[in-house]
Amino acid sequence: MPTELKKKTATLSDIAEAAGVAAMTVSRVVSGVGYVSESTRERVLKALKDHNFRRNGLARGLKRRSTETVGLVLGDISNPYSTELARGVRETLLSRGFNLFICISDAGETEDTQAFKSLAEHSVDGIIVATRSNKGGDKYLRELVETNVPVVALGRDLEHRHVDLVGTDNFKGGFVATEHLIERGHKRIAFLGANLSVGSQLKRLQGYVAALEENAIAVDDELVVGHGDDNVGGYSTEEIGFEGMKRLLSLKNRPTAVFARNDFTAIGAMRAISDAGLSIPKDVAVVGFDDIPMAARMSPSLTTVRQPMRLQGEIAATMLLDRITSKTPIRRRQRVLDCELIVRESSSE
């Protein structure tokens, strides 16, 4: 048999990789169903030609059918926030006969893009994304949307006319948390969980800064602490809270209060304060964000900003199912849910 006939037949994934697109994009080009930009179409056609694909044979295997499966991309799964989101998504999907496929991405755009590619190649009917925005991941998501893959962003700033957004009013949450500490007489208030230089786009940090400025309190750069040269795309953990709080306590003029980016970060801060022999809230008051179950069980119990975690998942899943089942395009929708300050022992004597 001639050598050339023994060559391995290229797969859909091979063509997608060669063209730098999702497998579903190749399907759209070959079948002629769904929108693909002209530049992307040309890249795919070139890859098809380079791999000597027989167009009709490939098209027969690309008939798109519903898999009744939805992909969910999560970040820090150790955080109960992610667990509650996933529960809300799963319960809503199951009630409509859909299954849930979860991918984990907690290390930025490379893992994000890999997760999106994997879901597309498994032909999920739609994707819910609950990781932080990044350039590479956002670019790939927009490409998927342009090939008619329904996408809902959960707490992720992804601008696209056909991508729905579900989230919490994080700016308000950061504002009321900081204002609460100011009302308790604090002026040296730290933000723990992101550096000012890389975290300026965080809504919770913006709310913190706005509350200080509204009360004529200067923002002190040394009181805004993250993890080394951290990237805003990452997630603030208990260990970051612990190490960050130790840095804050080493300052000559240490803070008397701390607003932490999330409850896990706040719990780490409380551990560092306790290890230093200081009292909460007498020496340092602490406020977190999320209201995970552990917050109420801490000693002292943690003051925090409660956000409706499960409800966000339910709304995101409902929006995605609308897009999957709709026969006409749906314009971008946005739901920003309110949050609530829960005052407990860690900030109030």
MARFIKOL-658592 format. One record per residue (C-alpha): residue in one letter; x, y negated, z negated. Coordinates in steps of 0.5 Angstrom, whole numbers, padded with zeros to 4 digits, always signed. Layout:
aXYZ ...
//
This chain:
m+0000+0000+0000 p+0003-0007+0002 t+0006-0011-0004 e+0001-0017-0003 l-0005-0012-0004 k-0003-0010-0011 k-0002-0017-0014 k-0007-0018-0020 t-0013-0022-0018 a-0014-0028-0021 t-0019-0029-0026 l-0024-0035-0027 s-0019-0037-0033 d-0013-0037-0029 i-0016-0042-0024 a-0019-0046-0030 e-0012-0047-0033 a-0008-0048-0026 a-0013-0054-0025 g-0013-0056-0032 v-0020-0056-0033 a-0025-0052-0037 a-0027-0045-0034 m-0035-0048-0033 t-0032-0053-0029 v-0029-0048-0024 s-0036-0045-0024 r-0040-0052-0022 v-0035-0053-0016 v-0036-0046-0013 s-0043-0045-0014 g-0045-0053-0013 v-0049-0053-0019 g-0048-0059-0024 y-0044-0066-0023 v-0036-0065-0022 s-0032-0072-0021 e-0029-0072-0014 s-0022-0072-0017 t-0023-0066-0021 r-0027-0062-0015 e-0021-0063-0011 r-0016-0060-0016 v-0021-0054-0017 l-0021-0053-0010 k-0014-0053-0009 a-0013-0048-0014 l-0018-0044-0011 k-0014-0044-0005 d-0007-0043-0008 h-0010-0037-0011 n-0013-0034-0005 f-0020-0034-0008 r-0026-0031-0004 r-0031-0036-0005 n-0037-0032-0004 g-0035-0026-0008 l-0033-0031-0014 a-0040-0035-0013 r-0044-0028-0014 g-0041-0027-0021 l-0042-0034-0024 k-0049-0034-0024 r-0051-0038-0031 r-0055-0035-0036 s-0057-0037-0043 t-0053-0034-0048 e-0057-0036-0054 t-0051-0038-0057 v-0048-0045-0060 g-0041-0047-0062 l-0039-0051-0068 v-0032-0053-0069 l-0031-0055-0076 g-0025-0058-0080 d-0023-0056-0087 i-0027-0050-0088 s-0025-0050-0096 n-0029-0056-0097 p-0036-0055-0099 y-0038-0061-0094 s-0036-0056-0088 t-0040-0050-0091 e-0047-0054-0092 l-0046-0057-0085 a-0045-0050-0082 r-0051-0047-0086 g-0056-0053-0084 v-0054-0051-0077 r-0054-0044-0077 e-0061-0044-0080 t-0064-0049-0075 l-0061-0044-0069 l-0064-0038-0072 s-0071-0041-0073 r-0070-0042-0065 g-0067-0035-0064 f-0060-0038-0063 n-0054-0035-0066 l-0048-0039-0068 f-0040-0038-0066 i-0036-0042-0071 c-0029-0045-0069 i-0024-0048-0074 s-0019-0054-0072 d-0016-0058-0078 a-0009-0060-0074 g-0011-0065-0069 e-0012-0065-0062 t-0008-0059-0060 e-0013-0054-0064 d-0019-0058-0062 t-0018-0057-0055 q-0016-0050-0055 a-0023-0049-0059 f-0027-0053-0054 k-0024-0049-0048 s-0025-0042-0052 l-0032-0044-0053 a-0033-0046-0046 e-0030-0040-0043 h-0035-0036-0048 s-0041-0039-0044 v-0044-0042-0050 d-0050-0046-0049 g-0048-0052-0052 i-0043-0055-0057 i-0043-0059-0064 v-0037-0062-0066 a-0035-0064-0073 t-0028-0065-0073 r-0025-0072-0073 s-0024-0076-0066 n-0017-0075-0062 k-0015-0077-0055 g-0014-0071-0052 g-0020-0067-0055 d-0025-0073-0053 k-0022-0073-0046 y-0024-0065-0046 l-0031-0066-0049 r-0032-0071-0044 e-0030-0067-0038 l-0035-0061-0041 v-0041-0066-0042 e-0040-0068-0034 t-0041-0061-0032 n-0047-0061-0036 v-0045-0057-0043 p-0049-0060-0048 v-0045-0064-0054 v-0047-0067-0060 a-0042-0070-0065 l-0043-0070-0072 g-0039-0075-0076 r-0034-0076-0070 d-0034-0083-0066 l-0035-0080-0059 e-0037-0085-0054 h-0041-0082-0048 r-0048-0083-0045 h-0050-0076-0046 v-0047-0074-0053 d-0051-0075-0059 l-0048-0077-0065 v-0050-0075-0072 g-0047-0078-0079 t-0047-0082-0085 d-0047-0089-0086 n-0039-0088-0089 f-0038-0096-0089 k-0044-0097-0094 g-0041-0091-0098 g-0034-0094-0098 f-0037-0101-0100 v-0042-0099-0106 a-0037-0094-0109 t-0032-0100-0109 e-0037-0105-0111 h-0039-0100-0117 l-0032-0100-0120 i-0032-0108-0119 e-0038-0109-0123 r-0035-0104-0128 g-0029-0110-0129 h-0024-0107-0125 k-0019-0111-0120 r-0014-0106-0119 i-0017-0101-0115 a-0014-0096-0110 f-0016-0092-0104 l-0014-0085-0104 g-0013-0081-0098 a-0011-0085-0092 n-0005-0090-0091 l-0007-0097-0089 s-0003-0097-0083 v-0006-0090-0080 g-0013-0090-0083 s-0016-0097-0081 q-0021-0094-0077 l-0024-0090-0083 k-0031-0093-0084 r-0030-0091-0092 l-0024-0095-0092 q-0027-0101-0088 g-0032-0101-0093 y-0027-0101-0099 v-0024-0107-0096 a-0030-0111-0095 a-0032-0110-0102 l-0026-0112-0104 e-0026-0118-0100 e-0033-0120-0101 n-0031-0121-0109 a-0025-0125-0107 i-0020-0119-0109 a-0014-0118-0105 v-0012-0112-0101 d-0006-0109-0104 d-0002-0105-0099 e+0001-0101-0104 l-0006-0099-0107 v-0008-0095-0101 v-0005-0088-0101 g-0005-0082-0096 h+0000-0077-0095 g+0007-0079-0092 d+0006-0081-0085 d-0001-0078-0085 n-0005-0078-0079 v-0012-0080-0079 g-0015-0074-0075 g-0013-0070-0081 y-0017-0068-0088 s-0015-0071-0095 t-0014-0065-0099 e-0014-0064-0107 e-0006-0063-0106 i-0006-0070-0103 g-0010-0073-0108 f-0006-0070-0114 e+0001-0073-0110 g-0002-0079-0108 m-0005-0081-0115 k+0002-0079-0118 r+0005-0084-0114 l+0000-0089-0116 l+0001-0088-0123 s+0009-0089-0122 l+0007-0096-0120 k+0009-0102-0125 n+0002-0105-0124 r-0002-0098-0123 p-0009-0098-0121 t-0015-0098-0127 a-0019-0095-0122 v-0019-0090-0115 f-0024-0089-0110 a-0022-0083-0106 r-0024-0081-0099 n-0027-0075-0101 d-0029-0071-0108 f-0023-0066-0107 t-0018-0072-0106 a-0022-0075-0113 i-0021-0068-0116 g-0014-0068-0115 a-0013-0075-0117 m-0016-0073-0124 r-0012-0067-0125 a-0006-0072-0124 i-0009-0077-0129 s-0010-0072-0134 d-0003-0069-0133 a+0000-0076-0135 g-0004-0076-0141 l-0009-0081-0139 s-0016-0082-0140 i-0022-0082-0135 p-0025-0087-0135 k-0022-0091-0140 d-0015-0091-0137 v-0017-0090-0130 a-0024-0089-0127 v-0025-0085-0121 v-0030-0085-0115 g-0031-0079-0110 f-0035-0078-0104 d-0039-0072-0101 d-0042-0070-0108 i-0040-0063-0107 p-0043-0058-0113 m-0036-0058-0117 a-0037-0066-0118 a-0042-0065-0123 r-0039-0059-0126 m-0032-0063-0127 s-0030-0065-0134 p-0031-0071-0134 s-0036-0071-0129 l-0035-0074-0122 t-0038-0080-0120 t-0039-0080-0112 v-0043-0082-0106 r-0048-0077-0104 q-0049-0075-0097 p-0054-0071-0094 m-0049-0065-0092 r-0054-0060-0090 l-0059-0065-0087 q-0054-0067-0082 g-0053-0060-0079 e-0060-0059-0078 i-0061-0065-0074 a-0055-0064-0070 a-0057-0057-0068 t-0064-0060-0067 m-0061-0065-0062 l-0057-0060-0059 l-0063-0055-0058 d-0067-0061-0055 r-0061-0062-0050 i-0061-0054-0048 t-0068-0053-0047 s-0069-0060-0043 k-0070-0060-0036 t-0069-0067-0035 p-0063-0071-0038 i-0063-0074-0045 r-0060-0081-0046 r-0055-0082-0052 r-0059-0081-0059 q-0056-0083-0066 r-0058-0082-0073 v-0054-0085-0078 l-0056-0082-0085 d-0056-0086-0092 c-0052-0084-0097 e-0053-0085-0105 l-0048-0087-0111 i-0049-0082-0116 v-0046-0085-0123 r-0043-0080-0128 e-0038-0080-0133 s-0031-0081-0129 s-0033-0088-0128 s-0038-0090-0134 e-0036-0090-0141 
//
